[in-house]
């Protein structure tokens, strides 16, 4: 029961409580709409960004850095590919031939002062050789030459070179200042795109659309499941009140959840499930309620409610005068 005090006359407006299942389904529909819209927006934003010279130049610089290292190569599709993957897809070469090619690239890389200013790259590479075994047999001699000359071990040597590229060489490459600065810029820009495309649909589906559906300020999901939002007095929320409600939801429950491991959202849904009046966190703070409007209307103001009540009583009186013979 919701109450409205005006002109010293107490008016009562009654609504049914919304079942938990309907609230959850409505929220699920709204979030699915938001995620789908966000995905479409992200695809469009990335498509536009790829045509931007400043954005695309970052990827060009990154590709130039990794190719100059010798650990990456341009494949037949003109895409940058790690040499371990590139040679793995090449069936025209023997394991021994591929090993020699990768070893040549690794020697070149570990001698680059760009990545090893202390000139310790070769020592790192040699240490990896001396610590590698196959069936408890060392793969390399003390002079770092191949210890097992039998061709049965060609695949083992090839696997060593590929593992060295993937787990040793590339790790030093990504920690280099030149690569790190470029990669950091790309991550920051992509993160901004991702967050913006995640947040903007929430503004659309949880604020703009409810303003369009003025009576009850319903989202699409709430519209489907006949749920409306009312003020503590049982009347429709005013624009200012609904805006405050959304801002609390947006900044405290959505944005804060991005950096607080979803805790605000978990708290809000927990309140929905266990609070006496089935209020989420933003409803509790702003003193608003979600109500079932499958059979009841939400009134914009008290006079509209009183007129509707008078018309309803008039219809009931008129119907009671009808006599059937």
SVG drawing of the C-alpha trace seen along z (x, -y; Angstrom):
<svg xmlns="http://www.w3.org/2000/svg" viewBox="-38 -21 120 62">
<polyline fill="none" stroke="black" stroke-width="0.4" points="0.0,0.0 1.3,-3.4 0.1,-6.7 -0.2,-10.3 -0.9,-13.2 -2.3,-16.3 -4.7,-18.9 -5.0,-16.9 -6.8,-14.1 -5.1,-10.8 -5.4,-8.9 -4.5,-5.2 -3.1,-3.7 -2.6,0.0 -0.3,2.0 0.7,5.7 4.3,6.6 6.3,7.9 7.3,11.5 11.1,12.0 11.1,14.1 9.6,11.3 12.1,8.8 15.0,11.0 13.7,11.8 13.1,8.1 16.6,7.3 18.0,10.1 16.2,8.8 17.5,5.3 21.1,6.4 20.9,8.6 19.7,5.7 22.5,3.6 25.2,6.2 24.0,6.8 23.8,3.1 27.2,2.6 28.7,5.3 27.3,3.7 28.6,0.3 32.1,1.8 32.3,3.3 31.3,0.0 33.8,-2.0 36.7,0.4 35.8,0.3 35.9,-3.5 39.1,-3.5 40.9,-1.3 40.5,-3.9 41.9,-6.6 45.6,-7.3 46.6,-7.9 45.0,-4.7 46.2,-2.5 49.7,-3.9 50.1,-2.4 49.6,1.1 52.0,0.3 54.7,-0.8 54.1,2.3 54.4,4.5 57.6,2.8 59.1,3.3 58.3,7.0 59.4,7.7 62.7,5.9 63.3,8.2 63.3,11.2 60.8,13.0 57.9,12.2 57.5,12.3 54.9,11.3 53.0,14.3 51.3,14.9 48.3,12.8 50.6,9.9 49.8,10.4 52.4,10.3 53.0,13.8 55.4,15.2 58.1,17.3 57.3,20.4 53.7,20.4 54.9,19.5 57.3,22.4 54.9,24.8 52.5,24.3 55.2,24.9 55.2,28.6 57.7,28.2 60.7,27.9 62.1,30.7 62.3,30.2 66.1,29.8 65.7,27.1 63.1,25.2 65.3,25.5 68.2,23.9 66.1,21.0 64.6,20.3 68.0,20.7 69.4,18.1 66.6,15.7 67.1,16.3 70.9,15.6 70.1,12.4 67.6,11.3 69.6,12.1 72.5,10.1 70.4,6.9 71.4,4.2 67.9,2.7 66.5,5.5 69.7,6.5 71.6,3.3 73.9,5.2 74.8,7.6 73.5,10.5 71.2,11.8 73.5,14.5 74.1,15.7 70.3,16.0 70.0,18.0 72.8,20.3 71.4,20.9 68.1,22.0 70.1,24.4 72.1,26.0 69.0,26.5 66.9,28.3 66.6,32.1 64.7,34.8 64.3,38.1 66.8,37.0 69.3,36.3 70.8,32.8 70.1,31.5 73.3,29.3 76.9,29.8 79.0,27.5 79.9,25.5 76.1,25.2 76.4,27.4 73.8,30.2 74.5,33.1 72.1,35.6 72.8,36.0 70.3,38.8 67.5,37.5 65.0,39.0 65.7,36.0 65.0,33.4 61.5,32.8 62.8,32.3 65.2,29.7 62.6,28.0 60.3,27.9 63.1,26.4 63.5,23.5 59.8,22.8 59.5,22.9 62.4,20.5 60.7,18.1 57.3,18.3 58.4,18.4 61.8,16.6 62.4,14.3 58.9,12.9 58.7,12.2 61.9,10.0 60.5,8.3 57.2,7.3 59.1,5.9 61.2,3.6 60.4,-0.1 59.7,-0.6 57.2,2.3 55.7,1.6 54.9,-2.1 53.1,-1.2 51.2,1.7 50.2,-0.4 48.6,-3.1 46.7,-0.4 45.4,1.2 44.3,-2.2 42.5,-3.2 40.8,0.2 39.8,0.2 38.1,-3.2 36.3,-1.9 35.1,1.2 34.0,-0.7 32.2,-3.4 30.4,-0.8 29.4,1.0 28.1,-2.1 26.4,-4.0 23.7,-1.2 23.0,-1.3 22.2,-5.0 20.0,-4.2 18.0,-1.3 17.9,-2.3 17.5,-6.1 16.5,-7.4 13.9,-4.7 12.3,-4.9 11.9,-8.7 10.2,-7.9 7.9,-5.5 7.0,-8.3 4.2,-6.5 6.1,-4.2 9.5,-4.9 9.7,-1.4 12.6,0.2 12.0,2.6 12.2,5.6 9.9,4.0 7.5,3.1 7.4,6.7 6.7,8.0 4.3,5.3 6.5,3.6 6.5,-0.1 8.4,-2.3 6.5,-4.5 7.5,-7.1 7.0,-6.4 3.6,-8.1 2.4,-5.7 2.5,-8.2 4.7,-8.4 8.3,-9.5 9.1,-13.0 11.8,-13.6 14.3,-14.9 13.6,-11.9 14.0,-9.4 17.2,-11.1 18.7,-10.9 17.7,-7.2 19.4,-6.5 22.6,-8.4 22.9,-6.4 22.4,-3.2 24.8,-4.2 27.7,-5.5 27.4,-3.4 26.1,-0.1 27.5,0.0 30.7,-2.1 31.8,-1.2 31.2,2.4 33.9,2.2 36.6,1.6 35.0,3.2 34.6,6.8 30.8,6.4 30.2,6.0 27.7,3.1 25.6,5.1 25.8,8.2 24.6,6.1 21.8,4.6 20.5,8.0 20.8,9.4 18.6,6.7 16.1,7.4 16.0,11.0 15.9,10.6 14.4,7.1 10.9,7.1 9.6,4.8 11.8,6.2 13.8,3.0 17.2,2.9 19.9,0.7 19.0,-2.4 15.3,-1.9 16.0,-1.7 18.2,-4.9 15.7,-6.9 12.6,-5.4 11.1,-4.2 9.3,-0.9 8.9,1.5 5.2,2.5 3.0,4.9 1.0,2.9 -0.6,5.8 -4.0,4.7 -3.3,1.3 -2.3,-2.0 0.4,-4.4 -0.9,-7.9 1.1,-11.0 -0.4,-13.0 -3.0,-12.9 -5.7,-14.7 -5.4,-12.1 -5.8,-9.4 -8.9,-11.0 -10.5,-11.5 -9.8,-7.9 -11.3,-6.8 -14.5,-9.0 -14.9,-7.6 -14.5,-4.0 -17.1,-4.6 -19.5,-6.2 -19.3,-3.2 -19.9,-0.9 -23.1,-2.9 -24.3,-2.9 -23.8,0.8 -25.6,1.5 -28.8,-0.2 -29.0,2.3 -31.7,4.9 -32.0,8.1 -35.4,9.6"/>
</svg>
